[in-house]
Amino acid sequence: MSINKQTKTAGEYTQDVFAGVGVGNRIFNSNDTQWSIQAGPGWRSAEVVGGATVSEVAASISSNLYASLTDTVFISNDTDVIYSDLAATISNDLALNVALTDTLALLTSYATRFNDQTDNSFFDGENTFGVSAVYNFN
């Protein structure tokens, strides 16, 4: 689910929820690397700028990649495509996680979102860079 309360452009979502079922396959699986894909039908419920609410059948395709670079560093890349009559959206999250201690890690991420209602060429995405400290309670 993505929520963005600062959107003002017609066609943008103030909230977009997708729930679905489907099939998946693990393309590659080792101790250091894992890549899987999933696809299936579902239901999209979205609130659009201007107050309109849309609920409709949708479909999703996803790819999840995880690779351990060292004992303390790993990278992940998650891509999701959701399509319905309302819009096609693409989101990609690339993250680098560095373990600083047994309980503390530094996570840097770069997220890109595309929505064909606001950008039909998929060239003008919304990009977010993040830096987080992650504490492990285990």
N, CA, C and O atoms as CSV, one atom per row, in Angstrom:
chain,resi,resn,atom,element,x,y,z
A,1,MET,N,N,0.836,-1.161,0.000
A,1,MET,CA,C,0.000,0.000,0.000
A,1,MET,C,C,0.885,1.229,0.000
A,1,MET,O,O,1.886,1.282,0.716
A,2,SER,N,N,0.526,2.202,-0.788
A,2,SER,CA,C,1.246,3.464,-0.783
A,2,SER,C,C,0.284,4.576,-0.414
A,2,SER,O,O,-0.847,4.623,-0.898
A,3,ILE,N,N,0.744,5.473,0.448
A,3,ILE,CA,C,-0.072,6.604,0.855
A,3,ILE,C,C,0.763,7.857,0.676
A,3,ILE,O,O,1.880,7.942,1.186
A,4,ASN,N,N,0.227,8.827,-0.043
A,4,ASN,CA,C,0.912,10.089,-0.238
A,4,ASN,C,C,-0.125,11.185,-0.094
A,4,ASN,O,O,-0.937,11.382,-0.998
A,5,LYS,N,N,-0.117,11.901,1.016
A,5,LYS,CA,C,-1.128,12.913,1.307
A,5,LYS,C,C,-0.794,14.273,0.690
A,5,LYS,O,O,-1.607,15.191,0.800
A,6,GLN,N,N,0.363,14.444,0.048
A,6,GLN,CA,C,0.746,15.734,-0.492
A,6,GLN,C,C,0.519,15.837,-1.998
A,6,GLN,O,O,0.939,16.823,-2.605
A,7,THR,N,N,-0.121,14.871,-2.611
A,7,THR,CA,C,-0.347,14.913,-4.047
A,7,THR,C,C,-1.422,15.932,-4.390
A,7,THR,O,O,-2.381,16.112,-3.640
A,8,LYS,N,N,-1.255,16.596,-5.525
A,8,LYS,CA,C,-2.203,17.621,-5.945
A,8,LYS,C,C,-2.558,17.506,-7.416
A,8,LYS,O,O,-3.450,18.220,-7.875
A,9,THR,N,N,-1.902,16.643,-8.171
A,9,THR,CA,C,-2.127,16.510,-9.601
A,9,THR,C,C,-3.281,15.557,-9.870
A,9,THR,O,O,-3.350,14.483,-9.273
A,10,ALA,N,N,-4.178,15.936,-10.755
A,10,ALA,CA,C,-5.296,15.063,-11.121
A,10,ALA,C,C,-4.758,13.732,-11.618
A,10,ALA,O,O,-3.811,13.700,-12.404
A,11,GLY,N,N,-5.346,12.646,-11.172
A,11,GLY,CA,C,-4.905,11.312,-11.559
A,11,GLY,C,C,-3.978,10.678,-10.539
A,11,GLY,O,O,-3.776,9.464,-10.571
A,12,GLU,N,N,-3.407,11.466,-9.632
A,12,GLU,CA,C,-2.546,10.905,-8.597
A,12,GLU,C,C,-3.406,10.310,-7.487
A,12,GLU,O,O,-4.555,10.704,-7.291
A,13,TYR,N,N,-2.829,9.363,-6.774
A,13,TYR,CA,C,-3.529,8.714,-5.676
A,13,TYR,C,C,-3.214,9.397,-4.365
A,13,TYR,O,O,-2.082,9.815,-4.123
A,14,THR,N,N,-4.231,9.507,-3.518
A,14,THR,CA,C,-3.954,9.838,-2.137
A,14,THR,C,C,-3.814,8.543,-1.349
A,14,THR,O,O,-3.207,8.514,-0.278
A,15,GLN,N,N,-4.390,7.461,-1.902
A,15,GLN,CA,C,-4.226,6.131,-1.319
A,15,GLN,C,C,-4.487,5.102,-2.408
A,15,GLN,O,O,-5.418,5.255,-3.198
A,16,ASP,N,N,-3.666,4.050,-2.454
A,16,ASP,CA,C,-3.822,2.989,-3.458
A,16,ASP,C,C,-3.555,1.660,-2.774
A,16,ASP,O,O,-2.453,1.425,-2.278
A,17,VAL,N,N,-4.565,0.781,-2.744
A,17,VAL,CA,C,-4.443,-0.511,-2.079
A,17,VAL,C,C,-4.715,-1.605,-3.101
A,17,VAL,O,O,-5.697,-1.540,-3.840
A,18,PHE,N,N,-3.841,-2.616,-3.144
A,18,PHE,CA,C,-4.031,-3.776,-4.009
A,18,PHE,C,C,-3.963,-5.028,-3.144
A,18,PHE,O,O,-3.038,-5.192,-2.349
A,19,ALA,N,N,-4.949,-5.910,-3.303
A,19,ALA,CA,C,-4.939,-7.212,-2.640
A,19,ALA,C,C,-5.173,-8.254,-3.719
A,19,ALA,O,O,-6.087,-8.119,-4.532
A,20,GLY,N,N,-4.341,-9.301,-3.727
A,20,GLY,CA,C,-4.480,-10.278,-4.787
A,20,GLY,C,C,-3.940,-11.644,-4.418
A,20,GLY,O,O,-3.381,-11.856,-3.342
A,21,VAL,N,N,-4.128,-12.559,-5.348
A,21,VAL,CA,C,-3.602,-13.919,-5.237
A,21,VAL,C,C,-2.891,-14.222,-6.543
A,21,VAL,O,O,-3.098,-13.532,-7.541
A,22,GLY,N,N,-2.072,-15.230,-6.540
A,22,GLY,CA,C,-1.388,-15.569,-7.787
A,22,GLY,C,C,-0.394,-16.679,-7.606
A,22,GLY,O,O,-0.393,-17.394,-6.604
A,23,VAL,N,N,0.448,-16.804,-8.594
A,23,VAL,CA,C,1.479,-17.830,-8.584
A,23,VAL,C,C,2.844,-17.156,-8.615
A,23,VAL,O,O,2.986,-16.014,-9.052
A,24,GLY,N,N,3.833,-17.886,-8.144
A,24,GLY,CA,C,5.184,-17.353,-8.143
A,24,GLY,C,C,6.185,-18.466,-8.384
A,24,GLY,O,O,5.864,-19.650,-8.280
A,25,ASN,N,N,7.391,-18.067,-8.705
A,25,ASN,CA,C,8.458,-19.032,-8.935
A,25,ASN,C,C,9.773,-18.427,-8.472
A,25,ASN,O,O,10.062,-17.261,-8.741
A,26,ARG,N,N,10.557,-19.222,-7.781
A,26,ARG,CA,C,11.881,-18.784,-7.389
A,26,ARG,C,C,12.827,-19.135,-8.530
A,26,ARG,O,O,13.106,-20.308,-8.776
A,27,ILE,N,N,13.318,-18.110,-9.224
A,27,ILE,CA,C,14.186,-18.281,-10.379
A,27,ILE,C,C,15.576,-18.738,-9.952
A,27,ILE,O,O,16.176,-19.619,-10.567
A,28,PHE,N,N,16.069,-18.121,-8.889
A,28,PHE,CA,C,17.417,-18.434,-8.410
A,28,PHE,C,C,17.381,-18.470,-6.893
A,28,PHE,O,O,16.786,-17.595,-6.265
A,29,ASN,N,N,18.017,-19.479,-6.296
A,29,ASN,CA,C,18.005,-19.609,-4.848
A,29,ASN,C,C,19.304,-20.247,-4.374
A,29,ASN,O,O,19.546,-21.431,-4.608
A,30,SER,N,N,20.133,-19.457,-3.710
A,30,SER,CA,C,21.354,-19.980,-3.104
A,30,SER,C,C,21.506,-19.333,-1.733
A,30,SER,O,O,20.646,-18.559,-1.315
A,31,ASN,N,N,22.584,-19.641,-1.036
A,31,ASN,CA,C,22.798,-19.046,0.280
A,31,ASN,C,C,22.984,-17.532,0.197
A,31,ASN,O,O,22.638,-16.819,1.139
A,32,ASP,N,N,23.524,-17.030,-0.912
A,32,ASP,CA,C,23.843,-15.610,-1.035
A,32,ASP,C,C,22.895,-14.819,-1.923
A,32,ASP,O,O,22.849,-13.591,-1.836
A,33,THR,N,N,22.136,-15.503,-2.775
A,33,THR,CA,C,21.299,-14.800,-3.740
A,33,THR,C,C,19.945,-15.488,-3.874
A,33,THR,O,O,19.855,-16.715,-3.908
A,34,GLN,N,N,18.898,-14.677,-3.949
A,34,GLN,CA,C,17.558,-15.197,-4.153
A,34,GLN,C,C,16.826,-14.251,-5.085
A,34,GLN,O,O,16.859,-13.037,-4.882
A,35,TRP,N,N,16.163,-14.788,-6.109
A,35,TRP,CA,C,15.348,-13.989,-7.021
A,35,TRP,C,C,14.056,-14.735,-7.287
A,35,TRP,O,O,14.075,-15.902,-7.681
A,36,SER,N,N,12.931,-14.064,-7.073
A,36,SER,CA,C,11.636,-14.693,-7.318
A,36,SER,C,C,10.732,-13.718,-8.063
A,36,SER,O,O,10.900,-12.501,-7.990
A,37,ILE,N,N,9.764,-14.295,-8.785
A,37,ILE,CA,C,8.760,-13.511,-9.490
A,37,ILE,C,C,7.371,-14.033,-9.109
A,37,ILE,O,O,7.201,-15.211,-8.792
A,38,GLN,N,N,6.388,-13.136,-9.146
A,38,GLN,CA,C,5.012,-13.499,-8.826
A,38,GLN,C,C,4.094,-12.731,-9.761
A,38,GLN,O,O,4.441,-11.652,-10.242
A,39,ALA,N,N,2.908,-13.302,-10.018
A,39,ALA,CA,C,1.903,-12.620,-10.847
A,39,ALA,C,C,0.525,-13.157,-10.508
A,39,ALA,O,O,0.372,-14.316,-10.121
A,40,GLY,N,N,-0.475,-12.301,-10.656
A,40,GLY,CA,C,-1.828,-12.772,-10.428
A,40,GLY,C,C,-2.857,-11.659,-10.421
A,40,GLY,O,O,-2.516,-10.477,-10.456
A,41,PRO,N,N,-4.135,-12.058,-10.374
A,41,PRO,CA,C,-5.228,-11.091,-10.347
A,41,PRO,C,C,-5.494,-10.605,-8.923
A,41,PRO,O,O,-5.050,-11.209,-7.947
A,42,GLY,N,N,-6.230,-9.497,-8.835
A,42,GLY,CA,C,-6.585,-8.977,-7.522
A,42,GLY,C,C,-7.599,-7.866,-7.620
A,42,GLY,O,O,-8.291,-7.723,-8.627
A,43,TRP,N,N,-7.679,-7.085,-6.570
A,43,TRP,CA,C,-8.633,-5.997,-6.463
A,43,TRP,C,C,-7.894,-4.732,-6.045
A,43,TRP,O,O,-7.128,-4.743,-5.081
A,44,ARG,N,N,-8.124,-3.650,-6.768
A,44,ARG,CA,C,-7.506,-2.349,-6.449
A,44,ARG,C,C,-8.594,-1.422,-5.926
A,44,ARG,O,O,-9.670,-1.310,-6.513
A,45,SER,N,N,-8.297,-0.764,-4.817
A,45,SER,CA,C,-9.159,0.273,-4.272
A,45,SER,C,C,-8.291,1.509,-4.107
A,45,SER,O,O,-7.291,1.482,-3.390
A,46,ALA,N,N,-8.674,2.589,-4.768
A,46,ALA,CA,C,-7.840,3.791,-4.769
A,46,ALA,C,C,-8.669,5.034,-4.517
A,46,ALA,O,O,-9.809,5.149,-4.967
A,47,GLU,N,N,-8.066,5.967,-3.781
A,47,GLU,CA,C,-8.623,7.302,-3.635
A,47,GLU,C,C,-7.764,8.218,-4.488
A,47,GLU,O,O,-6.540,8.239,-4.356
A,48,VAL,N,N,-8.408,8.967,-5.357
A,48,VAL,CA,C,-7.705,9.805,-6.319
A,48,VAL,C,C,-7.855,11.267,-5.897
A,48,VAL,O,O,-8.830,11.634,-5.241
A,49,VAL,N,N,-6.881,12.095,-6.279
A,49,VAL,CA,C,-6.958,13.532,-5.998
A,49,VAL,C,C,-8.303,14.053,-6.470
A,49,VAL,O,O,-8.738,13.745,-7.579
A,50,GLY,N,N,-8.953,14.831,-5.644
A,50,GLY,CA,C,-10.287,15.328,-5.965
A,50,GLY,C,C,-11.360,14.569,-5.215
A,50,GLY,O,O,-12.528,14.957,-5.259
A,51,GLY,N,N,-10.994,13.485,-4.520
A,51,GLY,CA,C,-11.933,12.767,-3.679
A,51,GLY,C,C,-12.594,11.558,-4.290
A,51,GLY,O,O,-13.343,10.868,-3.598
A,52,ALA,N,N,-12.354,11.264,-5.562
A,52,ALA,CA,C,-12.978,10.092,-6.186
A,52,ALA,C,C,-12.389,8.805,-5.607
A,52,ALA,O,O,-11.197,8.735,-5.308
A,53,THR,N,N,-13.238,7.793,-5.455
A,53,THR,CA,C,-12.803,6.473,-5.006
A,53,THR,C,C,-13.080,5.477,-6.122
A,53,THR,O,O,-14.173,5.453,-6.689
A,54,VAL,N,N,-12.089,4.660,-6.428
A,54,VAL,CA,C,-12.216,3.676,-7.492
A,54,VAL,C,C,-11.937,2.299,-6.902
A,54,VAL,O,O,-10.939,2.116,-6.205
A,55,SER,N,N,-12.799,1.338,-7.172
A,55,SER,CA,C,-12.586,-0.057,-6.778
A,55,SER,C,C,-12.813,-0.911,-8.015
A,55,SER,O,O,-13.873,-0.843,-8.637
A,56,GLU,N,N,-11.811,-1.718,-8.372
A,56,GLU,CA,C,-11.929,-2.492,-9.605
A,56,GLU,C,C,-10.959,-3.669,-9.630
A,56,GLU,O,O,-10.033,-3.754,-8.823
A,57,VAL,N,N,-11.199,-4.570,-10.577
A,57,VAL,CA,C,-10.320,-5.717,-10.797
A,57,VAL,C,C,-8.977,-5.202,-11.317
A,57,VAL,O,O,-8.927,-4.250,-12.096
A,58,ALA,N,N,-7.892,-5.839,-10.879
A,58,ALA,CA,C,-6.549,-5.425,-11.286
A,58,ALA,C,C,-5.661,-6.661,-11.400
A,58,ALA,O,O,-6.070,-7.769,-11.053
A,59,ALA,N,N,-4.446,-6.455,-11.891
A,59,ALA,CA,C,-3.464,-7.535,-12.000
A,59,ALA,C,C,-2.116,-7.011,-11.519
A,59,ALA,O,O,-1.833,-5.815,-11.588
A,60,SER,N,N,-1.292,-7.935,-11.031
A,60,SER,CA,C,0.003,-7.552,-10.491
A,60,SER,C,C,1.093,-8.497,-10.981
A,60,SER,O,O,0.879,-9.700,-11.125
A,61,ILE,N,N,2.264,-7.923,-11.234
A,61,ILE,CA,C,3.479,-8.697,-11.538
A,61,ILE,C,C,4.570,-8.138,-10.638
A,61,ILE,O,O,4.734,-6.922,-10.549
A,62,SER,N,N,5.316,-9.011,-9.971
A,62,SER,CA,C,6.352,-8.567,-9.040
A,62,SER,C,C,7.633,-9.357,-9.227
A,62,SER,O,O,7.619,-10.519,-9.634
A,63,SER,N,N,8.750,-8.691,-8.917
A,63,SER,CA,C,10.069,-9.320,-8.924
A,63,SER,C,C,10.779,-8.924,-7.638
A,63,SER,O,O,10.783,-7.749,-7.269
A,64,ASN,N,N,11.376,-9.890,-6.953
A,64,ASN,CA,C,12.102,-9.639,-5.715
A,64,ASN,C,C,13.490,-10.252,-5.817
A,64,ASN,O,O,13.637,-11.452,-6.049
A,65,LEU,N,N,14.510,-9.412,-5.641
A,65,LEU,CA,C,15.900,-9.857,-5.718
A,65,LEU,C,C,16.610,-9.502,-4.425
A,65,LEU,O,O,16.486,-8.383,-3.927
A,66,TYR,N,N,17.357,-10.459,-3.881
A,66,TYR,CA,C,18.170,-10.264,-2.685
A,66,TYR,C,C,19.542,-10.852,-2.967
A,66,TYR,O,O,19.653,-11.978,-3.452
A,67,ALA,N,N,20.594,-10.085,-2.661
A,67,ALA,CA,C,21.949,-10.597,-2.859
A,67,ALA,C,C,22.828,-10.155,-1.702
A,67,ALA,O,O,22.909,-8.969,-1.384
A,68,SER,N,N,23.478,-11.115,-1.083
A,68,SER,CA,C,24.424,-10.829,-0.014
A,68,SER,C,C,25.777,-10.539,-0.653
A,68,SER,O,O,26.322,-11.376,-1.372
A,69,LEU,N,N,26.319,-9.342,-0.386
A,69,LEU,CA,C,27.597,-8.954,-0.965
A,69,LEU,C,C,28.763,-9.383,-0.082
A,69,LEU,O,O,29.808,-9.798,-0.582
A,70,THR,N,N,28.582,-9.281,1.228
A,70,THR,CA,C,29.559,-9.751,2.222
A,70,THR,C,C,28.761,-10.293,3.404
A,70,THR,O,O,27.537,-10.395,3.327
A,71,ASP,N,N,29.436,-10.639,4.487
A,71,ASP,CA,C,28.733,-11.107,5.686
A,71,ASP,C,C,27.895,-10.005,6.337
A,71,ASP,O,O,26.951,-10.298,7.071
A,72,THR,N,N,28.232,-8.748,6.076
A,72,THR,CA,C,27.540,-7.632,6.727
A,72,THR,C,C,26.799,-6.704,5.760
A,72,THR,O,O,26.163,-5.750,6.207
A,73,VAL,N,N,26.864,-6.955,4.460
A,73,VAL,CA,C,26.245,-6.068,3.475
A,73,VAL,C,C,25.363,-6.879,2.526
A,73,VAL,O,O,25.791,-7.900,1.988
A,74,PHE,N,N,24.122,-6.412,2.325
A,74,PHE,CA,C,23.283,-7.035,1.296
A,74,PHE,C,C,22.522,-5.968,0.541
A,74,PHE,O,O,22.313,-4.863,1.041
A,75,ILE,N,N,22.114,-6.308,-0.658
A,75,ILE,CA,C,21.358,-5.425,-1.529
A,75,ILE,C,C,20.039,-6.117,-1.885
A,75,ILE,O,O,19.983,-7.340,-2.011
A,76,SER,N,N,18.993,-5.328,-2.044
A,76,SER,CA,C,17.707,-5.881,-2.464
A,76,SER,C,C,17.073,-4.950,-3.491
A,76,SER,O,O,17.279,-3.737,-3.463
A,77,ASN,N,N,16.303,-5.537,-4.390
A,77,ASN,CA,C,15.578,-4.765,-5.395
A,77,ASN,C,C,14.196,-5.389,-5.578
A,77,ASN,O,O,14.074,-6.550,-5.969
A,78,ASP,N,N,13.164,-4.608,-5.290
A,78,ASP,CA,C,11.785,-5.077,-5.406
A,78,ASP,C,C,11.067,-4.219,-6.445
A,78,ASP,O,O,11.062,-2.991,-6.355
A,79,THR,N,N,10.461,-4.882,-7.432
A,79,THR,CA,C,9.731,-4.190,-8.489
A,79,THR,C,C,8.301,-4.714,-8.527
A,79,THR,O,O,8.076,-5.924,-8.508
A,80,ASP,N,N,7.333,-3.797,-8.580
A,80,ASP,CA,C,5.919,-4.167,-8.643
A,80,ASP,C,C,5.244,-3.390,-9.760
A,80,ASP,O,O,5.421,-2.177,-9.880
A,81,VAL,N,N,4.466,-4.096,-10.580
A,81,VAL,CA,C,3.648,-3.484,-11.617
A,81,VAL,C,C,2.203,-3.847,-11.314
A,81,VAL,O,O,1.868,-5.025,-11.187
A,82,ILE,N,N,1.344,-2.837,-11.197
A,82,ILE,CA,C,-0.080,-3.069,-10.968
A,82,ILE,C,C,-0.839,-2.411,-12.108
A,82,ILE,O,O,-0.628,-1.239,-12.419
A,83,TYR,N,N,-1.725,-3.183,-12.725
A,83,TYR,CA,C,-2.499,-2.674,-13.862
A,83,TYR,C,C,-3.987,-2.850,-13.588
A,83,TYR,O,O,-4.432,-3.894,-13.110
A,84,SER,N,N,-4.742,-1.807,-13.901
A,84,SER,CA,C,-6.207,-1.867,-13.891
A,84,SER,C,C,-6.706,-0.843,-14.910
A,84,SER,O,O,-5.910,-0.139,-15.530
A,85,ASP,N,N,-8.026,-0.763,-15.079
A,85,ASP,CA,C,-8.574,0.229,-16.007
A,85,ASP,C,C,-8.211,1.648,-15.582
A,85,ASP,O,O,-8.029,2.521,-16.431
A,86,LEU,N,N,-8.105,1.886,-14.282
A,86,LEU,CA,C,-7.773,3.211,-13.774
A,86,LEU,C,C,-6.371,3.641,-14.184
A,86,LEU,O,O,-6.181,4.749,-14.687
A,87,ALA,N,N,-5.387,2.768,-13.972
A,87,ALA,CA,C,-4.003,3.170,-14.226
A,87,ALA,C,C,-3.071,1.969,-14.161
A,87,ALA,O,O,-3.393,0.924,-13.595
A,88,ALA,N,N,-1.910,2.161,-14.758
A,88,ALA,CA,C,-0.792,1.234,-14.575
A,88,ALA,C,C,0.228,1.956,-13.704
A,88,ALA,O,O,0.601,3.095,-13.984
A,89,THR,N,N,0.670,1.292,-12.656
A,89,THR,CA,C,1.689,1.877,-11.789
A,89,THR,C,C,2.875,0.930,-11.707
A,89,THR,O,O,2.720,-0.291,-11.715
A,90,ILE,N,N,4.057,1.515,-11.630
A,90,ILE,CA,C,5.296,0.751,-11.468
A,90,ILE,C,C,6.020,1.334,-10.274
A,90,ILE,O,O,6.183,2.550,-10.164
A,91,SER,N,N,6.453,0.463,-9.381
A,91,SER,CA,C,7.271,0.917,-8.259
A,91,SER,C,C,8.514,0.044,-8.185
A,91,SER,O,O,8.456,-1.171,-8.375
A,92,ASN,N,N,9.640,0.690,-7.904
A,92,ASN,CA,C,10.910,-0.029,-7.778
A,92,ASN,C,C,11.629,0.482,-6.532
A,92,ASN,O,O,11.834,1.685,-6.374
A,93,ASP,N,N,12.007,-0.440,-5.654
A,93,ASP,CA,C,12.721,-0.100,-4.431
A,93,ASP,C,C,14.066,-0.813,-4.426
A,93,ASP,O,O,14.129,-2.042,-4.398
A,94,LEU,N,N,15.132,-0.035,-4.451
A,94,LEU,CA,C,16.496,-0.550,-4.402
A,94,LEU,C,C,17.068,-0.172,-3.047
A,94,LEU,O,O,17.009,0.995,-2.660
A,95,ALA,N,N,17.625,-1.142,-2.311
A,95,ALA,CA,C,18.119,-0.865,-0.961
A,95,ALA,C,C,19.461,-1.541,-0.723
A,95,ALA,O,O,19.741,-2.623,-1.238
A,96,LEU,N,N,20.274,-0.872,0.069
A,96,LEU,CA,C,21.566,-1.396,0.514
A,96,LEU,C,C,21.558,-1.393,2.032
A,96,LEU,O,O,21.355,-0.348,2.651
A,97,ASN,N,N,21.778,-2.553,2.634
A,97,ASN,CA,C,21.758,-2.714,4.082
A,97,ASN,C,C,23.158,-3.075,4.550
A,97,ASN,O,O,23.765,-4.017,4.040
A,98,VAL,N,N,23.677,-2.318,5.534
A,98,VAL,CA,C,25.007,-2.567,6.090
A,98,VAL,C,C,24.854,-2.795,7.589
A,98,VAL,O,O,24.399,-1.906,8.309
A,99,ALA,N,N,25.234,-3.987,8.064
A,99,ALA,CA,C,25.194,-4.281,9.495
A,99,ALA,C,C,26.364,-3.590,10.173
A,99,ALA,O,O,27.521,-3.818,9.820
A,100,LEU,N,N,26.054,-2.735,11.156
A,100,LEU,CA,C,27.095,-2.030,11.893
A,100,LEU,C,C,27.514,-2.802,13.139
A,100,LEU,O,O,28.694,-2.830,13.489
A,101,THR,N,N,26.542,-3.431,13.810
A,101,THR,CA,C,26.772,-4.306,14.961
A,101,THR,C,C,25.803,-5.477,14.815
A,101,THR,O,O,25.129,-5.600,13.792
A,102,ASP,N,N,25.729,-6.337,15.832
A,102,ASP,CA,C,24.776,-7.450,15.792
A,102,ASP,C,C,23.322,-6.965,15.810
A,102,ASP,O,O,22.434,-7.658,15.315
A,103,THR,N,N,23.075,-5.783,16.375
A,103,THR,CA,C,21.707,-5.291,16.516
A,103,THR,C,C,21.409,-4.015,15.728
A,103,THR,O,O,20.247,-3.621,15.626
A,104,LEU,N,N,22.432,-3.359,15.169
A,104,LEU,CA,C,22.216,-2.083,14.492
A,104,LEU,C,C,22.693,-2.145,13.042
A,104,LEU,O,O,23.778,-2.651,12.756
A,105,ALA,N,N,21.867,-1.621,12.130
A,105,ALA,CA,C,22.220,-1.614,10.702
A,105,ALA,C,C,21.869,-0.260,10.096
A,105,ALA,O,O,21.006,0.458,10.600
A,106,LEU,N,N,22.548,0.071,9.015
A,106,LEU,CA,C,22.268,1.268,8.231
A,106,LEU,C,C,21.618,0.831,6.928
A,106,LEU,O,O,22.158,-0.014,6.214
A,107,LEU,N,N,20.462,1.404,6.616
A,107,LEU,CA,C,19.734,1.058,5.398
A,107,LEU,C,C,19.612,2.304,4.537
A,107,LEU,O,O,19.071,3.316,4.982
A,108,THR,N,N,20.108,2.240,3.316
A,108,THR,CA,C,19.918,3.319,2.353
A,108,THR,C,C,19.045,2.775,1.233
A,108,THR,O,O,19.186,1.620,0.831
A,109,SER,N,N,18.148,3.606,0.736
A,109,SER,CA,C,17.225,3.118,-0.286
A,109,SER,C,C,16.948,4.197,-1.326
A,109,SER,O,O,17.068,5.394,-1.065
A,110,TYR,N,N,16.577,3.732,-2.506
A,110,TYR,CA,C,16.183,4.614,-3.605
A,110,TYR,C,C,14.901,4.036,-4.188
A,110,TYR,O,O,14.903,2.938,-4.746
A,111,ALA,N,N,13.820,4.772,-4.058
A,111,ALA,CA,C,12.511,4.305,-4.519
A,111,ALA,C,C,12.033,5.162,-5.685
A,111,ALA,O,O,12.141,6.387,-5.648
A,112,THR,N,N,11.508,4.516,-6.712
A,112,THR,CA,C,10.953,5.206,-7.876
A,112,THR,C,C,9.530,4.725,-8.107
A,112,THR,O,O,9.262,3.524,-8.065
A,113,ARG,N,N,8.617,5.657,-8.352
A,113,ARG,CA,C,7.216,5.346,-8.619
A,113,ARG,C,C,6.790,6.011,-9.925
A,113,ARG,O,O,7.092,7.179,-10.170
A,114,PHE,N,N,6.085,5.249,-10.756
A,114,PHE,CA,C,5.509,5.767,-12.001
A,114,PHE,C,C,4.011,5.509,-11.982
A,114,PHE,O,O,3.560,4.488,-11.463
A,115,ASN,N,N,3.241,6.428,-12.544
A,115,ASN,CA,C,1.795,6.303,-12.656
A,115,ASN,C,C,1.413,6.819,-14.033
A,115,ASN,O,O,1.641,7.992,-14.329
A,116,ASP,N,N,0.842,5.979,-14.882
A,116,ASP,CA,C,0.545,6.426,-16.248
A,116,ASP,C,C,-0.606,7.429,-16.318
A,116,ASP,O,O,-0.860,7.982,-17.388
A,117,GLN,N,N,-1.308,7.681,-15.212
A,117,GLN,CA,C,-2.332,8.727,-15.193
A,117,GLN,C,C,-1.699,10.112,-15.152
A,117,GLN,O,O,-2.278,11.076,-15.651
A,118,THR,N,N,-0.518,10.213,-14.561
A,118,THR,CA,C,0.155,11.511,-14.453
A,118,THR,C,C,1.367,11.599,-15.371
A,118,THR,O,O,1.904,12.687,-15.579
A,119,ASP,N,N,1.807,10.463,-15.929
A,119,ASP,CA,C,2.965,10.450,-16.828
A,119,ASP,C,C,2.822,9.267,-17.777
A,119,ASP,O,O,3.281,8.167,-17.468
A,120,ASN,N,N,2.191,9.480,-18.927
A,120,ASN,CA,C,1.934,8.359,-19.835
A,120,ASN,C,C,3.180,7.862,-20.558
A,120,ASN,O,O,3.112,6.852,-21.259
A,121,SER,N,N,4.314,8.541,-20.411
A,121,SER,CA,C,5.547,8.076,-21.052
A,121,SER,C,C,6.430,7.297,-20.085
A,121,SER,O,O,7.425,6.708,-20.507
A,122,PHE,N,N,6.090,7.281,-18.792
A,122,PHE,CA,C,6.877,6.626,-17.749
A,122,PHE,C,C,8.294,7.180,-17.658
A,122,PHE,O,O,9.210,6.455,-17.270
A,123,PHE,N,N,8.494,8.457,-18.010
A,123,PHE,CA,C,9.818,9.077,-17.908
A,123,PHE,C,C,9.931,10.046,-16.736
A,123,PHE,O,O,11.037,10.441,-16.367
A,124,ASP,N,N,8.805,10.430,-16.151
A,124,ASP,CA,C,8.833,11.419,-15.088
A,124,ASP,C,C,8.329,10.787,-13.792
A,124,ASP,O,O,7.214,11.058,-13.347
A,125,GLY,N,N,9.158,9.951,-13.203
A,125,GLY,CA,C,8.771,9.252,-11.990
A,125,GLY,C,C,8.980,10.089,-10.743
A,125,GLY,O,O,9.644,11.125,-10.764
A,126,GLU,N,N,8.399,9.615,-9.670
A,126,GLU,CA,C,8.586,10.223,-8.348
A,126,GLU,C,C,9.687,9.439,-7.655
A,126,GLU,O,O,9.542,8.235,-7.444
A,127,ASN,N,N,10.787,10.096,-7.295
A,127,ASN,CA,C,11.948,9.430,-6.704
A,127,ASN,C,C,12.136,9.857,-5.258
A,127,ASN,O,O,11.959,11.025,-4.915
A,128,THR,N,N,12.499,8.892,-4.411
A,128,THR,CA,C,12.734,9.153,-3.002
A,128,THR,C,C,14.015,8.452,-2.573
A,128,THR,O,O,14.197,7.263,-2.834
A,129,PHE,N,N,14.903,9.193,-1.913
A,129,PHE,CA,C,16.125,8.628,-1.351
A,129,PHE,C,C,15.934,8.563,0.157
A,129,PHE,O,O,15.511,9.537,0.780
A,130,GLY,N,N,16.249,7.408,0.738
A,130,GLY,CA,C,16.067,7.244,2.174
A,130,GLY,C,C,17.303,6.712,2.866
A,130,GLY,O,O,18.071,5.939,2.294
A,131,VAL,N,N,17.486,7.138,4.110
A,131,VAL,CA,C,18.552,6.630,4.976
A,131,VAL,C,C,17.906,6.330,6.320
A,131,VAL,O,O,17.228,7.183,6.892
A,132,SER,N,N,18.115,5.111,6.825
A,132,SER,CA,C,17.486,4.694,8.078
A,132,SER,C,C,18.465,3.943,8.949
A,132,SER,O,O,19.369,3.271,8.452
A,133,ALA,N,N,18.281,4.060,10.244
A,133,ALA,CA,C,18.968,3.216,11.209
A,133,ALA,C,C,17.980,2.134,11.608
A,133,ALA,O,O,16.840,2.437,11.960
A,134,VAL,N,N,18.401,0.877,11.558
A,134,VAL,CA,C,17.518,-0.246,11.845
A,134,VAL,C,C,18.039,-0.982,13.076
A,134,VAL,O,O,19.201,-1.384,13.131
A,135,TYR,N,N,17.155,-1.152,14.065
A,135,TYR,CA,C,17.527,-1.869,15.289
A,135,TYR,C,C,16.858,-3.221,15.278
A,135,TYR,O,O,15.650,-3.307,15.057
A,136,ASN,N,N,17.613,-4.284,15.510
A,136,ASN,CA,C,17.118,-5.666,15.538
A,136,ASN,C,C,16.887,-6.073,16.994
A,136,ASN,O,O,17.828,-6.084,17.788
A,137,PHE,N,N,15.660,-6.403,17.346
A,137,PHE,CA,C,15.331,-6.774,18.726
A,137,PHE,C,C,15.656,-8.232,19.055
A,137,PHE,O,O,15.526,-8.631,20.212
A,138,ASN,N,N,16.067,-9.026,18.091
A,138,ASN,CA,C,16.340,-10.446,18.354
A,138,ASN,C,C,17.521,-10.580,19.249
A,138,ASN,O,O,17.913,-11.696,19.591
